[in-house]
Amino acid sequence: MPPPPFFEVSEDTARETAGAMAGRIAGRWRELLLANGVTETQCSEYAQAFEHERMEAALRMGRGGV
């Protein structure tokens, strides 16, 4: 018996959503922080919060990978 859907969405929809969200975040986080007064040095300090293995996994989900 398969587990019940989480938040009533299918696994495929959840993966697509996670991938799309990761893509938006990965593609714009630095730009948005800089536009809101964060310095380049601070961005470099925050990079590990946005550039990591789990983000790469989420990006792969959006491209149909796992």
Rosetta blueprint (number, residue, H / E / L):
1 M L
2 P L
3 P L
4 P L
5 P L
6 F H
7 F H
8 E H
9 V L
10 S L
11 E H
12 D H
13 T H
14 A H
15 R H
16 E H
17 T H
18 A H
19 G H
20 A H
21 M H
22 A H
23 G H
24 R H
25 I H
26 A H
27 G H
28 R H
29 W H
30 R H
31 E H
32 L H
33 L H
34 L H
35 A H
36 N L
37 G L
38 V L
39 T L
40 E H
41 T H
42 Q H
43 C H
44 S H
45 E H
46 Y H
47 A H
48 Q H
49 A H
50 F H
51 E L
52 H L
53 E H
54 R H
55 M H
56 E H
57 A H
58 A H
59 L H
60 R H
61 M H
62 G H
63 R L
64 G L
65 G L
66 V L
